[in-house]
Amino acid sequence: MTDRFRLVPAAYVVLRRGDEILLQLRQNTGYRDGHWATAAAGHVEADESVVAAARREAAEELGITVDPTDLVPLTAMHRTHGNRQPVDERVDFFFECRRWIGEPRLIEPDKAADLRWFALDALPDPVVPHERAVFERLRDGGLAAVMTFGF
């Protein structure tokens, strides 16, 4: 029997305030440093649901508490870097969140240089490419339940 194909799952919490989203400027992570990215996102850990991962990431990265009922699914993205490396085969679950407890702030300043609200029609440059694809479709009203990137 051959090894089964594997995907790395991740949860993204897109905090919304009207037509704005909260982004962080990545630094010292080794991935897309210098790019703006979803303020709370990360890998799903062993024995953890994607909803639990989303809530954990919001607490760890922003110091806020999110109720599971306030995580509204936006899209699931199947993506690849096209290099056949298992670490680069991903499935990302994007949630919108319009309510939370606490004031979002940078909890990990060693991994993020800045944290700011941006209007969907005035995104900064650069934004992590697969995330920009989600934000642009969200802005334009064309976000599908499932999308692909990199294929």
C-alpha positions in Angstrom: 0.0 0.0 0.0 1.3 3.5 -0.8 1.2 6.4 1.6 -2.0 8.3 1.5 -2.1 11.9 0.3 -2.1 14.3 3.2 -3.2 17.9 3.7 -2.2 20.3 6.4 -5.3 22.0 7.8 -5.4 25.6 9.1 -8.0 27.9 10.6 -8.3 31.6 9.7 -10.4 34.1 11.7 -11.3 37.1 9.6 -12.3 39.8 12.1 -14.8 42.2 10.5 -15.7 45.7 11.6 -18.2 47.0 9.0 -16.4 46.8 5.7 -13.0 46.5 7.3 -10.9 43.4 8.2 -8.1 43.2 10.7 -4.6 42.2 9.3 -1.2 41.7 10.9 2.2 42.4 9.2 4.2 39.2 9.4 7.8 39.2 10.6 10.4 36.6 11.7 8.1 33.6 10.9 10.0 32.2 7.8 6.8 32.4 5.7 5.7 35.5 3.8 7.5 37.9 6.2 6.7 41.5 5.2 3.2 40.5 4.0 -0.1 41.5 5.6 -2.1 38.5 6.6 -5.2 37.5 8.5 -4.8 38.7 12.1 -5.6 35.3 13.6 -4.7 32.1 11.8 -2.8 28.9 12.3 -2.5 25.1 12.0 -5.0 22.8 13.4 -3.3 20.7 16.1 -3.7 17.0 16.7 -7.1 16.1 18.3 -8.3 19.6 17.8 -11.3 20.7 15.7 -11.0 23.5 13.2 -13.4 25.6 15.3 -11.3 25.0 18.4 -8.2 25.9 16.4 -9.8 29.2 15.2 -10.8 30.1 18.8 -7.3 29.2 20.1 -5.6 31.2 17.4 -7.8 34.3 18.2 -6.8 34.0 21.9 -3.1 33.3 21.3 -2.5 35.9 18.6 -5.0 38.7 19.5 -5.9 38.2 23.2 -9.6 37.9 22.4 -12.3 35.4 23.2 -14.5 34.2 20.4 -17.7 32.2 20.9 -18.0 29.2 18.5 -21.4 30.5 17.3 -19.8 33.8 16.2 -17.5 31.9 13.7 -19.3 32.1 10.4 -17.8 29.9 7.7 -16.7 31.9 4.6 -14.9 29.3 2.5 -12.7 26.3 2.5 -9.6 26.6 0.3 -7.7 23.6 -1.1 -4.3 25.0 -2.2 -0.9 23.8 -3.3 2.5 25.3 -4.0 2.8 22.8 -6.8 6.0 21.4 -5.6 4.7 18.0 -4.3 6.1 18.7 -0.8 3.6 17.4 1.8 4.0 20.6 3.9 2.8 22.7 1.0 -0.5 20.8 0.4 -3.1 22.6 2.4 -6.7 23.0 3.2 -7.6 26.3 4.8 -10.9 27.1 6.6 -11.8 30.8 6.6 -14.3 32.1 9.2 -15.8 35.5 9.5 -16.2 36.9 13.0 -18.0 40.1 13.8 -18.3 39.7 17.6 -15.6 38.9 20.2 -14.7 39.7 23.8 -11.7 41.9 24.4 -9.7 44.4 22.3 -7.6 42.8 19.6 -3.9 43.5 20.2 -0.5 42.1 19.2 0.2 39.3 21.6 3.2 38.0 19.6 5.3 41.0 18.6 8.1 38.7 17.6 5.9 37.3 14.8 4.0 40.4 13.8 5.3 44.0 13.3 1.9 45.7 13.1 -1.8 45.2 13.4 -4.3 47.3 11.5 -7.9 47.5 10.2 -8.2 47.8 6.4 -11.2 48.4 4.2 -11.8 45.5 1.8 -11.6 48.0 -1.1 -8.3 49.4 0.2 -6.1 46.4 1.1 -2.4 47.0 1.7 0.4 45.6 -0.4 1.6 43.0 -0.2 -1.0 40.6 1.2 -0.3 36.8 1.4 -1.6 35.8 -2.1 -4.0 33.1 -1.2 -5.5 35.3 1.5 -5.8 38.2 -0.9 -7.8 35.9 -3.2 -10.3 35.3 -0.4 -10.5 39.0 0.6 -11.1 40.1 -3.0 -13.9 37.6 -3.5 -15.4 38.6 -0.1 -15.3 42.2 -1.2 -16.9 41.5 -4.6 -19.5 39.1 -3.3 -18.2 36.1 -5.2 -16.9 33.9 -2.4 -17.7 30.3 -3.0 -18.1 27.7 -0.3 -15.1 25.9 -1.6 -12.3 27.3 -3.7 -8.9 26.2 -4.9 -5.6 28.1 -5.2 -2.3 27.2 -7.0 -3.6 24.5 -9.2 
